[in-house]
Amino acid sequence: MTHRDPHLENPNFIWLNFSTKFYFQILKMTQNLFSQFLLKYDVFVKSKILITKGVHK
């Protein structure tokens, strides 16, 4: 009998390890997308305010 590491053989452990990595990758991507969206939205709102101010003169 060869000695096997139970952690490596355990599919739940492998899945947990994989999903944790995956989760953090998605979290990072979401944060990046969200900050990009906020920046674009901020610019959009500011330009809209400028346009409305320009129109209402």
PDB file of N, CA, C and O in Angstrom:
ATOM      1  N   MET A   1       0.832  -1.209   0.000  1.00  0.00           N
ATOM      2  CA  MET A   1       0.000   0.000   0.000  1.00  0.00           C
ATOM      3  C   MET A   1       0.869   1.263   0.000  1.00  0.00           C
ATOM      4  O   MET A   1       1.772   1.419   0.822  1.00  0.00           O
ATOM      5  N   THR A   2       0.573   2.139  -0.928  1.00  0.00           N
ATOM      6  CA  THR A   2       1.318   3.395  -0.980  1.00  0.00           C
ATOM      7  C   THR A   2       0.595   4.433  -0.141  1.00  0.00           C
ATOM      8  O   THR A   2      -0.633   4.459  -0.068  1.00  0.00           O
ATOM      9  N   HIS A   3       1.382   5.278   0.483  1.00  0.00           N
ATOM     10  CA  HIS A   3       0.776   6.320   1.329  1.00  0.00           C
ATOM     11  C   HIS A   3       0.283   7.466   0.457  1.00  0.00           C
ATOM     12  O   HIS A   3       1.046   8.054  -0.309  1.00  0.00           O
ATOM     13  N   ARG A   4      -0.982   7.770   0.583  1.00  0.00           N
ATOM     14  CA  ARG A   4      -1.566   8.878  -0.187  1.00  0.00           C
ATOM     15  C   ARG A   4      -1.973   9.998   0.757  1.00  0.00           C
ATOM     16  O   ARG A   4      -2.396   9.761   1.888  1.00  0.00           O
ATOM     17  N   ASP A   5      -1.838  11.203   0.271  1.00  0.00           N
ATOM     18  CA  ASP A   5      -2.281  12.340   1.070  1.00  0.00           C
ATOM     19  C   ASP A   5      -3.804  12.422   0.973  1.00  0.00           C
ATOM     20  O   ASP A   5      -4.335  12.613  -0.121  1.00  0.00           O
ATOM     21  N   PRO A   6      -4.507  12.283   2.079  1.00  0.00           N
ATOM     22  CA  PRO A   6      -5.981  12.297   2.026  1.00  0.00           C
ATOM     23  C   PRO A   6      -6.545  13.609   1.490  1.00  0.00           C
ATOM     24  O   PRO A   6      -7.620  13.638   0.890  1.00  0.00           O
ATOM     25  N   HIS A   7      -5.806  14.692   1.714  1.00  0.00           N
ATOM     26  CA  HIS A   7      -6.281  15.988   1.234  1.00  0.00           C
ATOM     27  C   HIS A   7      -6.315  16.037  -0.287  1.00  0.00           C
ATOM     28  O   HIS A   7      -7.241  16.582  -0.887  1.00  0.00           O
ATOM     29  N   LEU A   8      -5.291  15.460  -0.894  1.00  0.00           N
ATOM     30  CA  LEU A   8      -5.219  15.493  -2.352  1.00  0.00           C
ATOM     31  C   LEU A   8      -6.259  14.572  -2.967  1.00  0.00           C
ATOM     32  O   LEU A   8      -6.749  14.818  -4.069  1.00  0.00           O
ATOM     33  N   GLU A   9      -6.590  13.512  -2.247  1.00  0.00           N
ATOM     34  CA  GLU A   9      -7.555  12.551  -2.775  1.00  0.00           C
ATOM     35  C   GLU A   9      -8.992  13.015  -2.566  1.00  0.00           C
ATOM     36  O   GLU A   9      -9.903  12.566  -3.261  1.00  0.00           O
ATOM     37  N   ASN A  10      -9.186  13.894  -1.630  1.00  0.00           N
ATOM     38  CA  ASN A  10     -10.535  14.307  -1.270  1.00  0.00           C
ATOM     39  C   ASN A  10     -11.081  15.297  -2.300  1.00  0.00           C
ATOM     40  O   ASN A  10     -10.562  16.407  -2.415  1.00  0.00           O
ATOM     41  N   PRO A  11     -12.116  14.919  -3.049  1.00  0.00           N
ATOM     42  CA  PRO A  11     -12.668  15.813  -4.083  1.00  0.00           C
ATOM     43  C   PRO A  11     -13.258  17.092  -3.499  1.00  0.00           C
ATOM     44  O   PRO A  11     -13.232  18.146  -4.135  1.00  0.00           O
ATOM     45  N   ASN A  12     -13.793  16.988  -2.274  1.00  0.00           N
ATOM     46  CA  ASN A  12     -14.349  18.188  -1.644  1.00  0.00           C
ATOM     47  C   ASN A  12     -13.274  19.218  -1.375  1.00  0.00           C
ATOM     48  O   ASN A  12     -13.483  20.419  -1.547  1.00  0.00           O
ATOM     49  N   PHE A  13     -12.123  18.733  -0.950  1.00  0.00           N
ATOM     50  CA  PHE A  13     -11.017  19.639  -0.663  1.00  0.00           C
ATOM     51  C   PHE A  13     -10.534  20.302  -1.949  1.00  0.00           C
ATOM     52  O   PHE A  13     -10.277  21.505  -1.986  1.00  0.00           O
ATOM     53  N   ILE A  14     -10.416  19.503  -2.994  1.00  0.00           N
ATOM     54  CA  ILE A  14      -9.981  20.033  -4.294  1.00  0.00           C
ATOM     55  C   ILE A  14     -10.979  21.079  -4.782  1.00  0.00           C
ATOM     56  O   ILE A  14     -10.598  22.148  -5.259  1.00  0.00           O
ATOM     57  N   TRP A  15     -12.250  20.751  -4.655  1.00  0.00           N
ATOM     58  CA  TRP A  15     -13.299  21.664  -5.106  1.00  0.00           C
ATOM     59  C   TRP A  15     -13.278  22.957  -4.304  1.00  0.00           C
ATOM     60  O   TRP A  15     -13.422  24.047  -4.858  1.00  0.00           O
ATOM     61  N   LEU A  16     -13.097  22.824  -2.994  1.00  0.00           N
ATOM     62  CA  LEU A  16     -13.044  23.993  -2.123  1.00  0.00           C
ATOM     63  C   LEU A  16     -11.875  24.887  -2.508  1.00  0.00           C
ATOM     64  O   LEU A  16     -12.013  26.105  -2.617  1.00  0.00           O
ATOM     65  N   ASN A  17     -10.725  24.262  -2.713  1.00  0.00           N
ATOM     66  CA  ASN A  17      -9.520  24.981  -3.097  1.00  0.00           C
ATOM     67  C   ASN A  17      -9.747  25.722  -4.410  1.00  0.00           C
ATOM     68  O   ASN A  17      -9.427  26.904  -4.537  1.00  0.00           O
ATOM     69  N   PHE A  18     -10.303  25.008  -5.379  1.00  0.00           N
ATOM     70  CA  PHE A  18     -10.557  25.582  -6.700  1.00  0.00           C
ATOM     71  C   PHE A  18     -11.561  26.728  -6.612  1.00  0.00           C
ATOM     72  O   PHE A  18     -11.342  27.798  -7.180  1.00  0.00           O
ATOM     73  N   SER A  19     -12.653  26.500  -5.901  1.00  0.00           N
ATOM     74  CA  SER A  19     -13.710  27.517  -5.850  1.00  0.00           C
ATOM     75  C   SER A  19     -13.256  28.754  -5.089  1.00  0.00           C
ATOM     76  O   SER A  19     -13.689  29.866  -5.391  1.00  0.00           O
ATOM     77  N   THR A  20     -12.380  28.562  -4.099  1.00  0.00           N
ATOM     78  CA  THR A  20     -11.851  29.718  -3.368  1.00  0.00           C
ATOM     79  C   THR A  20     -11.025  30.590  -4.293  1.00  0.00           C
ATOM     80  O   THR A  20     -11.185  31.810  -4.323  1.00  0.00           O
ATOM     81  N   LYS A  21     -10.134  29.950  -5.055  1.00  0.00           N
ATOM     82  CA  LYS A  21      -9.313  30.697  -6.017  1.00  0.00           C
ATOM     83  C   LYS A  21     -10.207  31.397  -7.028  1.00  0.00           C
ATOM     84  O   LYS A  21     -10.022  32.574  -7.338  1.00  0.00           O
ATOM     85  N   PHE A  22     -11.170  30.654  -7.529  1.00  0.00           N
ATOM     86  CA  PHE A  22     -12.091  31.168  -8.537  1.00  0.00           C
ATOM     87  C   PHE A  22     -12.865  32.365  -7.988  1.00  0.00           C
ATOM     88  O   PHE A  22     -13.039  33.379  -8.664  1.00  0.00           O
ATOM     89  N   TYR A  23     -13.327  32.219  -6.737  1.00  0.00           N
ATOM     90  CA  TYR A  23     -14.105  33.275  -6.086  1.00  0.00           C
ATOM     91  C   TYR A  23     -13.295  34.557  -5.973  1.00  0.00           C
ATOM     92  O   TYR A  23     -13.796  35.649  -6.241  1.00  0.00           O
ATOM     93  N   PHE A  24     -12.023  34.407  -5.568  1.00  0.00           N
ATOM     94  CA  PHE A  24     -11.198  35.600  -5.405  1.00  0.00           C
ATOM     95  C   PHE A  24     -10.892  36.250  -6.744  1.00  0.00           C
ATOM     96  O   PHE A  24     -10.805  37.474  -6.842  1.00  0.00           O
ATOM     97  N   GLN A  25     -10.730  35.426  -7.782  1.00  0.00           N
ATOM     98  CA  GLN A  25     -10.508  35.984  -9.121  1.00  0.00           C
ATOM     99  C   GLN A  25     -11.725  36.786  -9.561  1.00  0.00           C
ATOM    100  O   GLN A  25     -11.588  37.896 -10.076  1.00  0.00           O
ATOM    101  N   ILE A  26     -12.894  36.236  -9.361  1.00  0.00           N
ATOM    102  CA  ILE A  26     -14.139  36.919  -9.742  1.00  0.00           C
ATOM    103  C   ILE A  26     -14.309  38.194  -8.928  1.00  0.00           C
ATOM    104  O   ILE A  26     -14.744  39.223  -9.444  1.00  0.00           O
ATOM    105  N   LEU A  27     -13.955  38.108  -7.635  1.00  0.00           N
ATOM    106  CA  LEU A  27     -14.055  39.277  -6.767  1.00  0.00           C
ATOM    107  C   LEU A  27     -13.172  40.398  -7.292  1.00  0.00           C
ATOM    108  O   LEU A  27     -13.589  41.555  -7.354  1.00  0.00           O
ATOM    109  N   LYS A  28     -11.938  40.042  -7.672  1.00  0.00           N
ATOM    110  CA  LYS A  28     -11.006  41.048  -8.199  1.00  0.00           C
ATOM    111  C   LYS A  28     -11.551  41.653  -9.481  1.00  0.00           C
ATOM    112  O   LYS A  28     -11.538  42.870  -9.660  1.00  0.00           O
ATOM    113  N   MET A  29     -12.033  40.787 -10.376  1.00  0.00           N
ATOM    114  CA  MET A  29     -12.577  41.262 -11.649  1.00  0.00           C
ATOM    115  C   MET A  29     -13.769  42.182 -11.414  1.00  0.00           C
ATOM    116  O   MET A  29     -13.891  43.227 -12.052  1.00  0.00           O
ATOM    117  N   THR A  30     -14.643  41.787 -10.498  1.00  0.00           N
ATOM    118  CA  THR A  30     -15.833  42.582 -10.211  1.00  0.00           C
ATOM    119  C   THR A  30     -15.455  43.948  -9.665  1.00  0.00           C
ATOM    120  O   THR A  30     -16.038  44.963 -10.045  1.00  0.00           O
ATOM    121  N   GLN A  31     -14.470  43.967  -8.767  1.00  0.00           N
ATOM    122  CA  GLN A  31     -14.031  45.238  -8.195  1.00  0.00           C
ATOM    123  C   GLN A  31     -13.462  46.141  -9.278  1.00  0.00           C
ATOM    124  O   GLN A  31     -13.736  47.341  -9.303  1.00  0.00           O
ATOM    125  N   ASN A  32     -12.665  45.556 -10.178  1.00  0.00           N
ATOM    126  CA  ASN A  32     -12.094  46.342 -11.273  1.00  0.00           C
ATOM    127  C   ASN A  32     -13.189  46.907 -12.166  1.00  0.00           C
ATOM    128  O   ASN A  32     -13.187  48.091 -12.501  1.00  0.00           O
ATOM    129  N   LEU A  33     -14.128  46.039 -12.548  1.00  0.00           N
ATOM    130  CA  LEU A  33     -15.228  46.468 -13.411  1.00  0.00           C
ATOM    131  C   LEU A  33     -16.060  47.537 -12.726  1.00  0.00           C
ATOM    132  O   LEU A  33     -16.470  48.516 -13.349  1.00  0.00           O
ATOM    133  N   PHE A  34     -16.304  47.339 -11.437  1.00  0.00           N
ATOM    134  CA  PHE A  34     -17.136  48.270 -10.689  1.00  0.00           C
ATOM    135  C   PHE A  34     -16.476  49.641 -10.599  1.00  0.00           C
ATOM    136  O   PHE A  34     -17.138  50.666 -10.761  1.00  0.00           O
ATOM    137  N   SER A  35     -15.163  49.656 -10.340  1.00  0.00           N
ATOM    138  CA  SER A  35     -14.479  50.950 -10.238  1.00  0.00           C
ATOM    139  C   SER A  35     -14.439  51.640 -11.598  1.00  0.00           C
ATOM    140  O   SER A  35     -14.567  52.861 -11.684  1.00  0.00           O
ATOM    141  N   GLN A  36     -14.260  50.847 -12.668  1.00  0.00           N
ATOM    142  CA  GLN A  36     -14.294  51.419 -14.020  1.00  0.00           C
ATOM    143  C   GLN A  36     -15.672  52.006 -14.304  1.00  0.00           C
ATOM    144  O   GLN A  36     -15.798  53.098 -14.857  1.00  0.00           O
ATOM    145  N   PHE A  37     -16.702  51.256 -13.912  1.00  0.00           N
ATOM    146  CA  PHE A  37     -18.074  51.706 -14.123  1.00  0.00           C
ATOM    147  C   PHE A  37     -18.334  52.998 -13.357  1.00  0.00           C
ATOM    148  O   PHE A  37     -18.948  53.926 -13.884  1.00  0.00           O
ATOM    149  N   LEU A  38     -17.861  53.053 -12.102  1.00  0.00           N
ATOM    150  CA  LEU A  38     -18.053  54.251 -11.285  1.00  0.00           C
ATOM    151  C   LEU A  38     -17.369  55.454 -11.916  1.00  0.00           C
ATOM    152  O   LEU A  38     -17.922  56.553 -11.938  1.00  0.00           O
ATOM    153  N   LEU A  39     -16.163  55.238 -12.429  1.00  0.00           N
ATOM    154  CA  LEU A  39     -15.436  56.329 -13.077  1.00  0.00           C
ATOM    155  C   LEU A  39     -16.217  56.841 -14.280  1.00  0.00           C
ATOM    156  O   LEU A  39     -16.403  58.047 -14.443  1.00  0.00           O
ATOM    157  N   LYS A  40     -16.675  55.913 -15.123  1.00  0.00           N
ATOM    158  CA  LYS A  40     -17.427  56.304 -16.323  1.00  0.00           C
ATOM    159  C   LYS A  40     -18.727  56.993 -15.934  1.00  0.00           C
ATOM    160  O   LYS A  40     -19.118  57.994 -16.533  1.00  0.00           O
ATOM    161  N   TYR A  41     -19.390  56.442 -14.925  1.00  0.00           N
ATOM    162  CA  TYR A  41     -20.662  57.004 -14.482  1.00  0.00           C
ATOM    163  C   TYR A  41     -20.459  58.412 -13.934  1.00  0.00           C
ATOM    164  O   TYR A  41     -21.253  59.316 -14.194  1.00  0.00           O
ATOM    165  N   ASP A  42     -19.380  58.581 -13.169  1.00  0.00           N
ATOM    166  CA  ASP A  42     -19.043  59.883 -12.594  1.00  0.00           C
ATOM    167  C   ASP A  42     -18.846  60.911 -13.699  1.00  0.00           C
ATOM    168  O   ASP A  42     -19.395  62.011 -13.647  1.00  0.00           O
ATOM    169  N   VAL A  43     -18.059  60.537 -14.696  1.00  0.00           N
ATOM    170  CA  VAL A  43     -17.802  61.432 -15.833  1.00  0.00           C
ATOM    171  C   VAL A  43     -19.108  61.739 -16.560  1.00  0.00           C
ATOM    172  O   VAL A  43     -19.367  62.880 -16.942  1.00  0.00           O
ATOM    173  N   PHE A  44     -19.929  60.700 -16.744  1.00  0.00           N
ATOM    174  CA  PHE A  44     -21.203  60.859 -17.442  1.00  0.00           C
ATOM    175  C   PHE A  44     -22.112  61.840 -16.701  1.00  0.00           C
ATOM    176  O   PHE A  44     -22.701  62.733 -17.311  1.00  0.00           O
ATOM    177  N   VAL A  45     -22.222  61.669 -15.390  1.00  0.00           N
ATOM    178  CA  VAL A  45     -23.079  62.543 -14.583  1.00  0.00           C
ATOM    179  C   VAL A  45     -22.571  63.978 -14.627  1.00  0.00           C
ATOM    180  O   VAL A  45     -23.350  64.918 -14.783  1.00  0.00           O
ATOM    181  N   LYS A  46     -21.253  64.137 -14.488  1.00  0.00           N
ATOM    182  CA  LYS A  46     -20.680  65.484 -14.501  1.00  0.00           C
ATOM    183  C   LYS A  46     -20.908  66.165 -15.841  1.00  0.00           C
ATOM    184  O   LYS A  46     -21.245  67.348 -15.892  1.00  0.00           O
ATOM    185  N   SER A  47     -20.725  65.415 -16.934  1.00  0.00           N
ATOM    186  CA  SER A  47     -20.927  66.018 -18.252  1.00  0.00           C
ATOM    187  C   SER A  47     -22.403  66.346 -18.455  1.00  0.00           C
ATOM    188  O   SER A  47     -22.735  67.356 -19.075  1.00  0.00           O
ATOM    189  N   LYS A  48     -23.286  65.499 -17.935  1.00  0.00           N
ATOM    190  CA  LYS A  48     -24.724  65.749 -18.047  1.00  0.00           C
ATOM    191  C   LYS A  48     -25.093  67.023 -17.291  1.00  0.00           C
ATOM    192  O   LYS A  48     -25.875  67.839 -17.779  1.00  0.00           O
ATOM    193  N   ILE A  49     -24.525  67.186 -16.101  1.00  0.00           N
ATOM    194  CA  ILE A  49     -24.775  68.392 -15.299  1.00  0.00           C
ATOM    195  C   ILE A  49     -24.276  69.620 -16.052  1.00  0.00           C
ATOM    196  O   ILE A  49     -24.951  70.649 -16.096  1.00  0.00           O
ATOM    197  N   LEU A  50     -23.091  69.503 -16.644  1.00  0.00           N
ATOM    198  CA  LEU A  50     -22.530  70.616 -17.407  1.00  0.00           C
ATOM    199  C   LEU A  50     -23.437  70.966 -18.579  1.00  0.00           C
ATOM    200  O   LEU A  50     -23.686  72.139 -18.859  1.00  0.00           O
ATOM    201  N   ILE A  51     -23.929  69.926 -19.265  1.00  0.00           N
ATOM    202  CA  ILE A  51     -24.804  70.149 -20.427  1.00  0.00           C
ATOM    203  C   ILE A  51     -26.098  70.829 -19.979  1.00  0.00           C
ATOM    204  O   ILE A  51     -26.554  71.780 -20.614  1.00  0.00           O
ATOM    205  N   THR A  52     -26.692  70.338 -18.879  1.00  0.00           N
ATOM    206  CA  THR A  52     -27.952  70.940 -18.412  1.00  0.00           C
ATOM    207  C   THR A  52     -27.729  72.379 -17.977  1.00  0.00           C
ATOM    208  O   THR A  52     -28.569  73.243 -18.230  1.00  0.00           O
ATOM    209  N   LYS A  53     -26.611  72.641 -17.328  1.00  0.00           N
ATOM    210  CA  LYS A  53     -26.314  74.019 -16.924  1.00  0.00           C
ATOM    211  C   LYS A  53     -26.145  74.894 -18.153  1.00  0.00           C
ATOM    212  O   LYS A  53     -26.595  76.039 -18.183  1.00  0.00           O
ATOM    213  N   GLY A  54     -25.485  74.335 -19.178  1.00  0.00           N
ATOM    214  CA  GLY A  54     -25.268  75.085 -20.414  1.00  0.00           C
ATOM    215  C   GLY A  54     -26.583  75.374 -21.117  1.00  0.00           C
ATOM    216  O   GLY A  54     -26.762  76.453 -21.681  1.00  0.00           O
ATOM    217  N   VAL A  55     -27.505  74.419 -21.087  1.00  0.00           N
ATOM    218  CA  VAL A  55     -28.794  74.565 -21.760  1.00  0.00           C
ATOM    219  C   VAL A  55     -29.653  75.593 -21.037  1.00  0.00           C
ATOM    220  O   VAL A  55     -30.358  76.375 -21.676  1.00  0.00           O
ATOM    221  N   HIS A  56     -29.599  75.595 -19.711  1.00  0.00           N
ATOM    222  CA  HIS A  56     -30.491  76.455 -18.932  1.00  0.00           C
ATOM    223  C   HIS A  56     -29.991  77.887 -18.764  1.00  0.00           C
ATOM    224  O   HIS A  56     -30.610  78.680 -18.054  1.00  0.00           O
ATOM    225  N   LYS A  57     -28.903  78.214 -19.396  1.00  0.00           N
ATOM    226  CA  LYS A  57     -28.392  79.591 -19.270  1.00  0.00           C
ATOM    227  C   LYS A  57     -29.356  80.585 -19.892  1.00  0.00           C
ATOM    228  O   LYS A  57     -29.094  81.788 -19.882  1.00  0.00           O
TER     229      LYS A  57
END
